[in-house]
Amino acid sequence: MLNDLLKDESAVEGMPMRIVVTVVVFAVILGLTGKAASDFIGDVKEKKLMDELDRIEKRAAVMYLQGGARDMNNPSDLSGTTESIHVQIPDNTAFVVFGRMPDGAADARTDNVYYYVLDNGRVQAKSSVARFSGPAVFYPGEYELMLELVRNDNGTFVAIRGI
């Protein structure tokens, strides 16, 4: 009986199929895990981007509400409110724009808009209390930005520029 058991090779016939199924299942699990990790990293980078943009917007809104704008029509007026801020735009970002709608239109109703476009084409637009003298466009990287409250014949704006 032991001898018959050792000579029975019926289990060996199904072995290649079991290996193929195991490899396919493992590959699918590995692929799904990789996709989930990639999505997670993208979400973390987008959250960091939103935090950076929220810091800019909050500082611009405070400046705008407090007043003290420099008159752009008077070259001798140097009394405007300014503030510098360090930001880092993550590498999953195509670009960030302050002061213009995603469709390119800019007027008195849309100069308080800022938005970002990710590498995957996703667009997220937000609005602010502050009006921006944009468009101010930023690409991935580190920036030292200067926010300045200015006014002209069209009203008061927050100008954003790299320094």
KOLVO-940992 format. One record per atom (N, C-alpha, C): residue number from 1; residue in one letter; atom name; x, y, z. Coordinates in pm, whole numbers, plus 32768, in hexadecimal, padded with zeros to 4 digits. Each point is the difference from the previous one (the first is absolute). Layout:
<vexvos>
+-----+-----+------+------+------+------+
:   n : res : atom :   c1 :   c2 :   c3 :
+-----+-----+------+------+------+------+
: NUM :   A :   CA :    X :    Y :    Z :
...
+-----+-----+------+------+------+------+
</vexvos>
This chain:
<vexvos>
+-----+-----+------+------+------+------+
:   n : res : atom :   c1 :   c2 :   c3 :
+-----+-----+------+------+------+------+
:   1 :   M :    N : 8052 : 7F8B : 8000 :
:   1 :   M :   CA : 7FAE : 8075 : 8000 :
:   1 :   M :    C : 8058 : 807E : 8000 :
:   2 :   L :    N : 806A : 8003 : 804F :
:   2 :   L :   CA : 805D : 8070 : 8001 :
:   2 :   L :    C : 8045 : 800A : 7F79 :
:   3 :   N :    N : 801D : 7F90 : 7FC7 :
:   3 :   N :   CA : 8040 : 7FFD : 7F7E :
:   3 :   N :    C : 7FA3 : 803B : 7F95 :
:   4 :   D :    N : 7F7E : 7FE3 : 8008 :
:   4 :   D :   CA : 7F9F : 8036 : 7FA1 :
:   4 :   D :    C : 7FF5 : 8099 : 8010 :
:   5 :   L :    N : 8006 : 802E : 8079 :
:   5 :   L :   CA : 7FF6 : 808F : 801B :
:   5 :   L :    C : 8078 : 804B : 7FC6 :
:   6 :   L :    N : 8077 : 7FC7 : 800B :
:   6 :   L :   CA : 8077 : 8040 : 7FCA :
:   6 :   L :    C : 8002 : 8001 : 7F67 :
:   7 :   K :    N : 7FC0 : 7FA0 : 7FC1 :
:   7 :   K :   CA : 7FFD : 7FF8 : 7F6E :
:   7 :   K :    C : 7F8E : 8052 : 7FC3 :
:   8 :   D :    N : 7FA2 : 802F : 8051 :
:   8 :   D :   CA : 7F8F : 804F : 7FCE :
:   8 :   D :    C : 8031 : 808D : 7FDC :
:   9 :   E :    N : 8000 : 8025 : 7F81 :
:   9 :   E :   CA : 8031 : 8081 : 7FD2 :
:   9 :   E :    C : 7F8E : 805A : 7FCF :
:  10 :   S :    N : 7F85 : 7FE8 : 8028 :
:  10 :   S :   CA : 7F8F : 804F : 7FD2 :
:  10 :   S :    C : 8006 : 8090 : 8034 :
:  11 :   A :    N : 8039 : 8018 : 8075 :
:  11 :   A :   CA : 800C : 8088 : 8037 :
:  11 :   A :    C : 8065 : 8052 : 7FB2 :
:  12 :   V :    N : 8063 : 7FC2 : 7FC6 :
:  12 :   V :   CA : 8068 : 8047 : 7FB6 :
:  12 :   V :    C : 7FC8 : 8039 : 7F7F :
:  13 :   E :    N : 7F9C : 7FC0 : 7FC6 :
:  13 :   E :   CA : 7FC6 : 802F : 7F83 :
:  13 :   E :    C : 7FC1 : 808A : 8010 :
:  14 :   G :    N : 7FC7 : 8020 : 8071 :
:  14 :   G :   CA : 7FBF : 8082 : 8017 :
:  14 :   G :    C : 805F : 806A : 8033 :
:  15 :   M :    N : 807C : 7FDE : 801C :
:  15 :   M :   CA : 8060 : 805D : 803B :
:  15 :   M :    C : 801C : 807A : 7FA7 :
:  16 :   P :    N : 801B : 7FF2 : 7F7D :
:  16 :   P :   CA : 801A : 8077 : 7FAE :
:  16 :   P :    C : 7F8A : 8063 : 8000 :
:  17 :   M :    N : 7F88 : 7FCD : 7FFE :
:  17 :   M :   CA : 7F8A : 8058 : 8002 :
:  17 :   M :    C : 7FF6 : 804A : 8085 :
:  18 :   R :    N : 801E : 7FBC : 806C :
:  18 :   R :   CA : 7FFC : 8041 : 8084 :
:  18 :   R :    C : 8069 : 806F : 8008 :
:  19 :   I :    N : 8076 : 7FE8 : 7FC7 :
:  19 :   I :   CA : 806A : 8066 : 8002 :
:  19 :   I :    C : 7FD5 : 8079 : 7FAD :
:  20 :   V :    N : 7FC6 : 7FE8 : 7F8C :
:  20 :   V :   CA : 7FD3 : 806E : 7FAB :
:  20 :   V :    C : 7F94 : 8052 : 8047 :
:  21 :   V :    N : 7FA0 : 7FBF : 803C :
:  21 :   V :   CA : 7F95 : 8047 : 8048 :
:  21 :   V :    C : 803A : 804F : 8074 :
:  22 :   T :    N : 805C : 7FC7 : 8049 :
:  22 :   T :   CA : 8040 : 8045 : 8070 :
:  22 :   T :    C : 804B : 807B : 7FD1 :
:  23 :   V :    N : 804B : 7FF5 : 7F94 :
:  23 :   V :   CA : 804B : 8071 : 7FCA :
:  23 :   V :    C : 7FA1 : 806E : 7FD1 :
:  24 :   V :    N : 7F94 : 7FDC : 7FBC :
:  24 :   V :   CA : 7F9F : 8064 : 7FD0 :
:  24 :   V :    C : 7FBE : 8047 : 8076 :
:  25 :   V :    N : 7FD5 : 7FB6 : 8063 :
:  25 :   V :   CA : 7FC1 : 803D : 8077 :
:  25 :   V :    C : 8064 : 805C : 8047 :
:  26 :   F :    N : 807C : 7FD3 : 800D :
:  26 :   F :   CA : 8066 : 8052 : 8041 :
:  26 :   F :    C : 8018 : 8081 : 7FB1 :
:  27 :   A :    N : 8004 : 7FF6 : 7F7A :
:  27 :   A :   CA : 8017 : 8076 : 7FAC :
:  27 :   A :    C : 7F8C : 8064 : 800D :
:  28 :   V :    N : 7F86 : 7FCE : 8004 :
:  28 :   V :   CA : 7F8C : 8057 : 8011 :
:  28 :   V :    C : 8005 : 8046 : 8088 :
:  29 :   I :    N : 801E : 7FB6 : 8068 :
:  29 :   I :   CA : 8009 : 803C : 8086 :
:  29 :   I :    C : 806F : 8068 : 8004 :
:  30 :   L :    N : 8072 : 7FE1 : 7FC5 :
:  30 :   L :   CA : 8070 : 805E : 7FFD :
:  30 :   L :    C : 7FDB : 807F : 7FB1 :
:  31 :   G :    N : 7FBC : 7FEF : 7F90 :
:  31 :   G :   CA : 7FD6 : 8074 : 7FAF :
:  31 :   G :    C : 7F9E : 8058 : 804A :
:  32 :   L :    N : 7F9E : 7FC3 : 8043 :
:  32 :   L :   CA : 7F9F : 804E : 804C :
:  32 :   L :    C : 8041 : 8049 : 8075 :
:  33 :   T :    N : 8060 : 7FBF : 8040 :
:  33 :   T :   CA : 8048 : 8040 : 806F :
:  33 :   T :    C : 8050 : 8077 : 7FCD :
:  34 :   G :    N : 8042 : 7FF0 : 7F8F :
:  34 :   G :   CA : 804D : 806E : 7FC5 :
:  34 :   G :    C : 7FA8 : 8076 : 7FDB :
:  35 :   K :    N : 7F8C : 7FE3 : 7FC5 :
:  35 :   K :   CA : 7FA1 : 806A : 7FDB :
:  35 :   K :    C : 7FCD : 8048 : 807C :
:  36 :   A :    N : 7FE0 : 7FB6 : 8069 :
:  36 :   A :   CA : 7FD0 : 803D : 807C :
:  36 :   A :    C : 806C : 8058 : 803E :
:  37 :   A :    N : 807C : 7FD2 : 7FFE :
:  37 :   A :   CA : 806F : 804F : 8037 :
:  37 :   A :    C : 8014 : 807F : 7FAF :
:  38 :   S :    N : 7FF8 : 7FF6 : 7F7C :
:  38 :   S :   CA : 800E : 8075 : 7FAA :
:  38 :   S :    C : 7F92 : 8066 : 8019 :
:  39 :   D :    N : 7F84 : 7FD1 : 800C :
:  39 :   D :   CA : 7F90 : 8059 : 801E :
:  39 :   D :    C : 8011 : 8042 : 8087 :
:  40 :   F :    N : 8030 : 7FB6 : 8061 :
:  40 :   F :   CA : 8015 : 8037 : 8087 :
:  40 :   F :    C : 8069 : 806E : 7FFC :
:  41 :   I :    N : 806E : 7FE8 : 7FBB :
:  41 :   I :   CA : 806B : 8065 : 7FF6 :
:  41 :   I :    C : 7FCB : 807C : 7FB8 :
:  42 :   G :    N : 7FB2 : 7FED : 7F97 :
:  42 :   G :   CA : 7FC4 : 8072 : 7FB8 :
:  42 :   G :    C : 7FA3 : 804F : 8059 :
:  43 :   D :    N : 7FB1 : 7FBB : 8052 :
:  43 :   D :   CA : 7FA5 : 8045 : 805D :
:  43 :   D :    C : 804D : 804F : 8069 :
:  44 :   V :    N : 806F : 7FC9 : 8030 :
:  44 :   V :   CA : 8052 : 8045 : 8064 :
:  44 :   V :    C : 803C : 807F : 7FC2 :
:  45 :   K :    N : 8031 : 7FF6 : 7F85 :
:  45 :   K :   CA : 8039 : 8075 : 7FBD :
:  45 :   K :    C : 7F96 : 806A : 7FE4 :
:  46 :   E :    N : 7F88 : 7FD5 : 7FDA :
:  46 :   E :   CA : 7F95 : 8060 : 7FE7 :
:  46 :   E :    C : 7FD6 : 8045 : 8082 :
:  47 :   K :    N : 7FFE : 7FB7 : 806C :
:  47 :   K :   CA : 7FDF : 803D : 8083 :
:  47 :   K :    C : 8069 : 8067 : 8026 :
:  48 :   K :    N : 8080 : 7FE1 : 7FE6 :
:  48 :   K :   CA : 806B : 8060 : 801D :
:  48 :   K :    C : 7FEF : 807C : 7FAA :
:  49 :   L :    N : 7FE0 : 7FEF : 7F81 :
:  49 :   L :   CA : 7FE8 : 8071 : 7FA7 :
:  49 :   L :    C : 7F8D : 8057 : 8034 :
:  50 :   M :    N : 7F92 : 7FC2 : 8026 :
:  50 :   M :   CA : 7F8D : 804B : 8033 :
:  50 :   M :    C : 8025 : 804C : 807F :
:  51 :   D :    N : 8051 : 7FC4 : 8057 :
:  51 :   D :   CA : 802E : 8045 : 8079 :
:  51 :   D :    C : 8053 : 807B : 7FDD :
:  52 :   E :    N : 805A : 7FF3 : 7F9F :
:  52 :   E :   CA : 8054 : 8071 : 7FD6 :
:  52 :   E :    C : 7FAA : 8070 : 7FC5 :
:  53 :   L :    N : 7FA1 : 7FDD : 7FAA :
:  53 :   L :   CA : 7FAB : 8064 : 7FC1 :
:  53 :   L :    C : 7FA3 : 8042 : 8066 :
:  54 :   D :    N : 7FD1 : 7FB3 : 8060 :
:  54 :   D :   CA : 7FAC : 8039 : 806A :
:  54 :   D :    C : 804E : 8065 : 8054 :
:  55 :   R :    N : 8081 : 7FE6 : 8018 :
:  55 :   R :   CA : 8052 : 8060 : 804B :
:  55 :   R :    C : 800C : 8084 : 7FB3 :
:  56 :   I :    N : 8018 : 7FF5 : 7F7E :
:  56 :   I :   CA : 800A : 8079 : 7FAD :
:  56 :   I :    C : 7F7B : 804B : 8003 :
:  57 :   E :    N : 7F94 : 7FB8 : 7FEA :
:  57 :   E :   CA : 7F7C : 8040 : 7FFA :
:  57 :   E :    C : 7FDC : 8042 : 8084 :
:  58 :   K :    N : 801B : 7FBE : 806F :
:  58 :   K :   CA : 7FDD : 8039 : 8083 :
:  58 :   K :    C : 804E : 807F : 801B :
:  59 :   R :    N : 8080 : 8000 : 7FE0 :
:  59 :   R :   CA : 8051 : 8079 : 8014 :
:  59 :   R :    C : 7FD2 : 8070 : 7FA3 :
:  60 :   A :    N : 7FE0 : 7FDE : 7F85 :
:  60 :   A :   CA : 7FCE : 8064 : 7FA1 :
:  60 :   A :    C : 7F7B : 8039 : 802F :
:  61 :   A :    N : 7FA8 : 7FAC : 8034 :
:  61 :   A :   CA : 7F7D : 802E : 802F :
:  61 :   A :    C : 800E : 805E : 8078 :
:  62 :   V :    N : 8059 : 7FDF : 805C :
:  62 :   V :   CA : 8016 : 8057 : 8074 :
:  62 :   V :    C : 8035 : 8087 : 7FD2 :
:  63 :   M :    N : 8062 : 8000 : 7FA6 :
:  63 :   M :   CA : 8036 : 807D : 7FCB :
:  63 :   M :    C : 7F92 : 8053 : 7FBD :
:  64 :   Y :    N : 7FB0 : 7FBE : 7FB0 :
:  64 :   Y :   CA : 7F97 : 8043 : 7FB4 :
:  64 :   Y :    C : 7F9A : 8040 : 805D :
:  65 :   L :    N : 7FD9 : 7FB8 : 806A :
:  65 :   L :   CA : 7F9A : 8033 : 805D :
:  65 :   L :    C : 8036 : 806E : 805A :
:  66 :   Q :    N : 8081 : 7FFC : 8021 :
:  66 :   Q :   CA : 803A : 8065 : 8058 :
:  66 :   Q :    C : 801D : 8083 : 7FB7 :
:  67 :   G :    N : 8015 : 7FFB : 7F7F :
:  67 :   G :   CA : 801A : 807B : 7FB4 :
:  67 :   G :    C : 8092 : 8029 : 8006 :
:  68 :   G :    N : 8019 : 807D : 7FD5 :
:  68 :   G :   CA : 8088 : 8034 : 7FFE :
:  68 :   G :    C : 8044 : 7FE7 : 7F7C :
:  69 :   A :    N : 7FB7 : 8014 : 7F92 :
:  69 :   A :   CA : 8035 : 7FE3 : 7F7B :
:  69 :   A :    C : 8057 : 8072 : 7FCD :
:  70 :   R :    N : 8065 : 7FDC : 7FB4 :
:  70 :   R :   CA : 8057 : 8060 : 7FBC :
:  70 :   R :    C : 7FB8 : 802E : 7F81 :
:  71 :   D :    N : 8001 : 8084 : 7FE9 :
:  71 :   D :   CA : 7FC1 : 8039 : 7F89 :
:  71 :   D :    C : 805F : 7FED : 7F8A :
:  72 :   M :    N : 7FDA : 7FAE : 7FA0 :
:  72 :   M :   CA : 8055 : 7FE4 : 7F8C :
:  72 :   M :    C : 8009 : 8078 : 7FA2 :
:  73 :   N :    N : 7FA0 : 805D : 8008 :
:  73 :   N :   CA : 8002 : 8076 : 7FAB :
:  73 :   N :    C : 805B : 806E : 8037 :
:  74 :   N :    N : 8031 : 7FED : 807B :
:  74 :   N :   CA : 8057 : 8062 : 8040 :
:  74 :   N :    C : 8088 : 7FBE : 8019 :
:  75 :   P :    N : 8062 : 801A : 7FAC :
:  75 :   P :   CA : 8083 : 7FBF : 800E :
:  75 :   P :    C : 8047 : 801E : 8084 :
:  76 :   S :    N : 7FDD : 806E : 8041 :
:  76 :   S :   CA : 8041 : 8022 : 807F :
:  76 :   S :    C : 7FBF : 7FBC : 8078 :
:  77 :   D :    N : 7F8F : 7FBB : 7FEA :
:  77 :   D :   CA : 7FBD : 7FBA : 806D :
:  77 :   D :    C : 8045 : 7F79 : 8018 :
:  78 :   L :    N : 8044 : 7FF4 : 8070 :
:  78 :   L :   CA : 8046 : 7F85 : 8023 :
:  78 :   L :    C : 7FC5 : 7FC0 : 807D :
:  79 :   S :    N : 7F84 : 8022 : 8020 :
:  79 :   S :   CA : 7FC7 : 7FDA : 8081 :
:  79 :   S :    C : 7FAE : 7F80 : 7FFD :
:  80 :   G :    N : 8002 : 7FB5 : 7F95 :
:  80 :   G :   CA : 7FAB : 7F8B : 7FF5 :
:  80 :   G :    C : 8025 : 7F8F : 8060 :
:  81 :   T :    N : 7F9E : 7FAF : 8021 :
:  81 :   T :   CA : 8014 : 7F8D : 8056 :
:  81 :   T :    C : 803F : 7F8F : 7FB0 :
:  82 :   T :    N : 806C : 7FC7 : 8032 :
:  82 :   T :   CA : 8042 : 7F90 : 7FBD :
:  82 :   T :    C : 801B : 7F90 : 8064 :
:  83 :   E :    N : 800B : 7F8A : 7FCB :
:  83 :   E :   CA : 8022 : 7F8B : 8052 :
:  83 :   E :    C : 8041 : 7F98 : 7FA7 :
:  84 :   S :    N : 8068 : 7FC1 : 8034 :
:  84 :   S :   CA : 8040 : 7F95 : 7FB4 :
:  84 :   S :    C : 7FD8 : 7F79 : 803D :
:  85 :   I :    N : 7FFB : 7F9E : 7FAA :
:  85 :   I :   CA : 7FD7 : 7F7A : 802B :
:  85 :   I :    C : 804C : 7F9A : 7FAD :
:  86 :   H :    N : 802E : 7F97 : 8041 :
:  86 :   H :   CA : 8047 : 7F94 : 7FBC :
:  86 :   H :    C : 7F9C : 7F8F : 7FE5 :
:  87 :   V :    N : 7FF9 : 7FD3 : 7F82 :
:  87 :   V :   CA : 7FA5 : 7F93 : 7FDB :
:  87 :   V :    C : 804A : 7F9B : 7FAA :
:  88 :   Q :    N : 7FCC : 7F87 : 8000 :
:  88 :   Q :   CA : 8036 : 7F96 : 7FAB :
:  88 :   Q :    C : 7F8C : 7FC0 : 7FB5 :
:  89 :   I :    N : 8006 : 8008 : 7F7C :
:  89 :   I :   CA : 7F9B : 7FC4 : 7FA9 :
:  89 :   I :    C : 8030 : 7F72 : 7FDE :
:  90 :   P :    N : 7FB3 : 7F99 : 8026 :
:  90 :   P :   CA : 802B : 7F75 : 7FE8 :
:  90 :   P :    C : 800E : 7FDF : 7F6B :
:  91 :   D :    N : 804C : 7F97 : 7FE4 :
:  91 :   D :   CA : 801E : 7FDB : 7F75 :
:  91 :   D :    C : 7F8E : 7FBC : 7FB6 :
:  92 :   N :    N : 7F91 : 7FE2 : 8042 :
:  92 :   N :   CA : 7F8D : 7FC8 : 7FB8 :
:  92 :   N :    C : 7FA5 : 806E : 7FCA :
:  93 :   T :    N : 802A : 807D : 8010 :
:  93 :   T :   CA : 7FB2 : 8074 : 7FD5 :
:  93 :   T :    C : 8031 : 802E : 7F77 :
:  94 :   A :    N : 7FA3 : 8016 : 7FA4 :
:  94 :   A :   CA : 8025 : 8038 : 7F7E :
:  94 :   A :    C : 801C : 8096 : 8012 :
:  95 :   F :    N : 7FA1 : 8047 : 803F :
:  95 :   F :   CA : 8012 : 808E : 801F :
:  95 :   F :    C : 7F93 : 8030 : 805F :
:  96 :   V :    N : 8018 : 8077 : 803B :
:  96 :   V :   CA : 7FA3 : 8041 : 805B :
:  96 :   V :    C : 7FEC : 808E : 7FCC :
:  97 :   V :    N : 7F84 : 8032 : 8005 :
:  97 :   V :   CA : 7FE4 : 8088 : 7FCF :
:  97 :   V :    C : 7FAE : 804B : 8069 :
:  98 :   F :    N : 802B : 807B : 801D :
:  98 :   F :   CA : 7FB3 : 805A : 8055 :
:  98 :   F :    C : 7FD0 : 8074 : 7FAA :
:  99 :   G :    N : 7F7C : 801A : 8002 :
:  99 :   G :   CA : 7FCA : 8075 : 7FBE :
:  99 :   G :    C : 7FC5 : 7FED : 7F76 :
: 100 :   R :    N : 7FDE : 7F87 : 7FDA :
: 100 :   R :   CA : 7FC2 : 7FEA : 7F7F :
: 100 :   R :    C : 7FB4 : 7F7C : 8003 :
: 101 :   M :    N : 7F93 : 7FFC : 7FB7 :
: 101 :   M :   CA : 7FB1 : 7F86 : 7FF6 :
: 101 :   M :    C : 8047 : 7F9A : 7FA8 :
: 102 :   P :    N : 7FE4 : 7F7D : 8014 :
: 102 :   P :   CA : 803F : 7F99 : 7FAD :
: 102 :   P :    C : 7FE6 : 8010 : 7F6B :
: 103 :   D :    N : 7F91 : 803F : 7FD9 :
: 103 :   D :   CA : 7FE4 : 8010 : 7F71 :
: 103 :   D :    C : 804C : 8077 : 7FC3 :
: 104 :   G :    N : 804A : 804A : 8053 :
: 104 :   G :   CA : 8051 : 806D : 7FCE :
: 104 :   G :    C : 7FC1 : 8089 : 800E :
: 105 :   A :    N : 7F7E : 8006 : 801D :
: 105 :   A :   CA : 7FBE : 8082 : 800E :
: 105 :   A :    C : 8028 : 8042 : 8083 :
: 106 :   A :    N : 801B : 8081 : 7FFB :
: 106 :   A :   CA : 8022 : 804C : 8079 :
: 106 :   A :    C : 7FB2 : 8082 : 7FFF :
: 107 :   D :    N : 7FB4 : 8016 : 8068 :
: 107 :   D :   CA : 7FB9 : 807E : 800F :
: 107 :   D :    C : 7FE6 : 8017 : 8095 :
: 108 :   A :    N : 7FB3 : 8066 : 8020 :
: 108 :   A :   CA : 7FEA : 8025 : 808D :
: 108 :   A :    C : 7FB7 : 7F93 : 804E :
: 109 :   R :    N : 7FBC : 7FA7 : 7FBB :
: 109 :   R :   CA : 7FB8 : 7F95 : 8046 :
: 109 :   R :    C : 8055 : 7F84 : 8015 :
: 110 :   T :    N : 8071 : 7FF6 : 7FBD :
: 110 :   T :   CA : 8050 : 7F85 : 8008 :
: 110 :   T :    C : 808E : 8018 : 8032 :
: 111 :   D :    N : 8023 : 807C : 8026 :
: 111 :   D :   CA : 8089 : 8018 : 802B :
: 111 :   D :    C : 801A : 7FD2 : 808F :
: 112 :   N :    N : 7F9A : 7FC9 : 8041 :
: 112 :   N :   CA : 8013 : 7FC7 : 8086 :
: 112 :   N :    C : 800C : 7F68 : 7FFC :
: 113 :   V :    N : 8017 : 7FC8 : 7F8C :
: 113 :   V :   CA : 8006 : 7F6F : 7FED :
: 113 :   V :    C : 8091 : 7FD2 : 7FFB :
: 114 :   Y :    N : 8019 : 7F8B : 8039 :
: 114 :   Y :   CA : 8081 : 7FBE : 7FEE :
: 114 :   Y :    C : 7FE4 : 7F6D : 7FE9 :
: 115 :   Y :    N : 8057 : 7FBF : 7FB7 :
: 115 :   Y :   CA : 7FEA : 7F73 : 7FE0 :
: 115 :   Y :    C : 8084 : 7FBB : 7FE3 :
: 116 :   Y :    N : 7FFA : 7F7B : 7FFF :
: 116 :   Y :   CA : 8075 : 7FB1 : 7FDC :
: 116 :   Y :    C : 7FD7 : 7F92 : 7FA0 :
: 117 :   V :    N : 8062 : 7FD7 : 7FAF :
: 117 :   V :   CA : 7FED : 7F91 : 7FA2 :
: 117 :   V :    C : 806A : 7F99 : 8022 :
: 118 :   L :    N : 7FD6 : 7F84 : 8015 :
: 118 :   L :   CA : 805D : 7F93 : 801E :
: 118 :   L :    C : 8031 : 7FC1 : 7F7F :
: 119 :   D :    N : 806B : 7FB3 : 800A :
: 119 :   D :   CA : 8038 : 7FBA : 7F8C :
: 119 :   D :    C : 7F9A : 7FA4 : 7FBD :
: 120 :   N :    N : 7FA3 : 7FCB : 804E :
: 120 :   N :   CA : 7F9C : 7FA4 : 7FC8 :
: 120 :   N :    C : 7F8B : 804A : 7FBE :
: 121 :   G :    N : 8007 : 8088 : 7FFB :
: 121 :   G :   CA : 7F98 : 804F : 7FBF :
: 121 :   G :    C : 7F93 : 8031 : 805D :
: 122 :   R :    N : 8001 : 7FD6 : 807C :
: 122 :   R :   CA : 7F9A : 802A : 805F :
: 122 :   R :    C : 8010 : 8095 : 8020 :
: 123 :   V :    N : 7F91 : 804A : 7FFB :
: 123 :   V :   CA : 8000 : 808F : 801D :
: 123 :   V :    C : 7FAC : 8019 : 807C :
: 124 :   Q :    N : 8034 : 8050 : 805C :
: 124 :   Q :   CA : 7FB6 : 8024 : 8079 :
: 124 :   Q :    C : 8006 : 8098 : 800D :
: 125 :   A :    N : 7F8D : 8042 : 7FFE :
: 125 :   A :   CA : 7FF9 : 8092 : 800B :
: 125 :   A :    C : 7FC2 : 8026 : 8085 :
: 126 :   K :    N : 8030 : 8071 : 8037 :
: 126 :   K :   CA : 7FCC : 8035 : 807E :
: 126 :   K :    C : 7FF5 : 8097 : 7FF3 :
: 127 :   S :    N : 7FB7 : 803D : 805C :
: 127 :   S :   CA : 7FF6 : 8091 : 7FFF :
: 127 :   S :    C : 8030 : 8037 : 8085 :
: 128 :   S :    N : 801E : 8081 : 8000 :
: 128 :   S :   CA : 8036 : 8042 : 8075 :
: 128 :   S :    C : 7FB6 : 8083 : 8017 :
: 129 :   V :    N : 800C : 8035 : 8078 :
: 129 :   V :   CA : 7FCF : 8085 : 801F :
: 129 :   V :    C : 8056 : 8066 : 7FB6 :
: 130 :   A :    N : 8081 : 7FE3 : 7FF7 :
: 130 :   A :   CA : 8060 : 805A : 7FBF :
: 130 :   A :    C : 7FF2 : 7FFC : 7F69 :
: 131 :   R :    N : 8018 : 8073 : 7FC2 :
: 131 :   R :   CA : 8009 : 8008 : 7F6F :
: 131 :   R :    C : 8094 : 7FFD : 7FDD :
: 132 :   F :    N : 8023 : 7FB0 : 7F9C :
: 132 :   F :   CA : 808C : 7FF1 : 7FD9 :
: 132 :   F :    C : 801A : 804E : 7F80 :
: 133 :   S :    N : 8075 : 803E : 7FF9 :
: 133 :   S :   CA : 8024 : 804B : 7F87 :
: 133 :   S :    C : 8046 : 7FA0 : 7FA0 :
: 134 :   G :    N : 7FC1 : 7F90 : 7FE9 :
: 134 :   G :   CA : 803D : 7F96 : 7FB2 :
: 134 :   G :    C : 7FF1 : 8016 : 7F6D :
: 135 :   P :    N : 8022 : 7F9D : 7FB3 :
: 135 :   P :   CA : 801D : 7F7B : 8035 :
: 135 :   P :    C : 808F : 7FF4 : 8031 :
: 136 :   A :    N : 800D : 7FBF : 8071 :
: 136 :   A :   CA : 8083 : 7FDA : 8035 :
: 136 :   A :    C : 8008 : 7F68 : 7FF1 :
: 137 :   V :    N : 805C : 7FCF : 7FB0 :
: 137 :   V :   CA : 8009 : 7F71 : 7FDF :
: 137 :   V :    C : 807F : 7FC7 : 803F :
: 138 :   F :    N : 7FF1 : 7F8C : 8042 :
: 138 :   F :   CA : 8072 : 7FBD : 8040 :
: 138 :   F :    C : 8002 : 7F6E : 7FD7 :
: 139 :   Y :    N : 8078 : 7FCD : 7FED :
: 139 :   Y :   CA : 8016 : 7F75 : 7FD9 :
: 139 :   Y :    C : 8041 : 7FB7 : 8076 :
: 140 :   P :    N : 800E : 7F7B : 7FFA :
: 140 :   P :   CA : 803B : 7FB7 : 8070 :
: 140 :   P :    C : 8089 : 8038 : 8026 :
: 141 :   G :    N : 8017 : 8007 : 8082 :
: 141 :   G :   CA : 807F : 8031 : 8033 :
: 141 :   G :    C : 7FEC : 8051 : 807F :
: 142 :   E :    N : 806E : 8035 : 8033 :
: 142 :   E :   CA : 7FFC : 8053 : 8078 :
: 142 :   E :    C : 8004 : 8092 : 7FD9 :
: 143 :   Y :    N : 7FB0 : 8050 : 8047 :
: 143 :   Y :   CA : 7FF8 : 808F : 7FE2 :
: 143 :   Y :    C : 8005 : 8050 : 8082 :
: 144 :   E :    N : 803F : 8071 : 7FF5 :
: 144 :   E :   CA : 7FF4 : 8068 : 8066 :
: 144 :   E :    C : 7FA8 : 8069 : 7FBE :
: 145 :   L :    N : 7F85 : 800E : 802F :
: 145 :   L :   CA : 7FA0 : 805A : 7FC1 :
: 145 :   L :    C : 7FF2 : 8081 : 804F :
: 146 :   M :    N : 7FE5 : 806C : 7FB8 :
: 146 :   M :   CA : 7FE2 : 807F : 803D :
: 146 :   M :    C : 7F6E : 801F : 7FE1 :
: 147 :   L :    N : 7FB0 : 8011 : 8069 :
: 147 :   L :   CA : 7F76 : 802A : 7FF3 :
: 147 :   L :    C : 7FFD : 8095 : 8020 :
: 148 :   E :    N : 7FC5 : 804F : 7FA8 :
: 148 :   E :   CA : 7FF9 : 8090 : 8015 :
: 148 :   E :    C : 7F73 : 8030 : 7FE2 :
: 149 :   L :    N : 7FCB : 8052 : 8059 :
: 149 :   L :   CA : 7F7C : 803B : 7FEC :
: 149 :   L :    C : 8011 : 8080 : 7FB1 :
: 150 :   V :    N : 7FC2 : 8006 : 7F8B :
: 150 :   V :   CA : 800C : 8073 : 7FA7 :
: 150 :   V :    C : 7F74 : 802E : 7FD6 :
: 151 :   R :    N : 7FF9 : 807F : 7FD6 :
: 151 :   R :   CA : 7F81 : 8032 : 7FCB :
: 151 :   R :    C : 801B : 8054 : 7F84 :
: 152 :   N :    N : 7F9D : 8000 : 7FA8 :
: 152 :   N :   CA : 8005 : 8055 : 7F89 :
: 152 :   N :    C : 7F71 : 802C : 7FE3 :
: 153 :   D :    N : 7FE6 : 8030 : 7F89 :
: 153 :   D :   CA : 7F7A : 8032 : 7FDE :
: 153 :   D :    C : 7F96 : 7F93 : 8002 :
: 154 :   N :    N : 8028 : 7F82 : 7FF4 :
: 154 :   N :   CA : 7FA1 : 7F90 : 7FFD :
: 154 :   N :    C : 7FE5 : 7FC4 : 8089 :
: 155 :   G :    N : 8042 : 802F : 8068 :
: 155 :   G :   CA : 7FE8 : 7FCD : 8088 :
: 155 :   G :    C : 807F : 7FD5 : 8046 :
: 156 :   T :    N : 7FEE : 7FB0 : 8067 :
: 156 :   T :   CA : 806F : 7FCF : 8052 :
: 156 :   T :    C : 8017 : 7F6D : 7FE0 :
: 157 :   F :    N : 8081 : 7FDA : 7FF8 :
: 157 :   F :   CA : 8026 : 7F79 : 7FDC :
: 157 :   F :    C : 8076 : 7FD3 : 8055 :
: 158 :   V :    N : 8011 : 7F7C : 8008 :
: 158 :   V :   CA : 807A : 7FC6 : 8038 :
: 158 :   V :    C : 8054 : 7FD0 : 7F8A :
: 159 :   A :    N : 8076 : 803B : 7FF4 :
: 159 :   A :   CA : 805E : 7FD7 : 7F97 :
: 159 :   A :    C : 805B : 7F94 : 803A :
: 160 :   I :    N : 8013 : 7F95 : 7FB6 :
: 160 :   I :   CA : 8057 : 7F92 : 802B :
: 160 :   I :    C : 806F : 7FF2 : 7F9A :
: 161 :   R :    N : 807C : 8003 : 8031 :
: 161 :   R :   CA : 8071 : 7FEE : 7FA4 :
: 161 :   R :    C : 8071 : 7FB9 : 804A :
: 162 :   G :    N : 8051 : 7FBA : 7FB5 :
: 162 :   G :   CA : 8074 : 7FBC : 8038 :
: 162 :   G :    C : 8070 : 8064 : 801B :
: 163 :   I :    N : 804A : 7FE9 : 806D :
: 163 :   I :   CA : 8072 : 8057 : 801D :
: 163 :   I :    C : 807F : 7FAE : 8006 :
+-----+-----+------+------+------+------+
</vexvos>
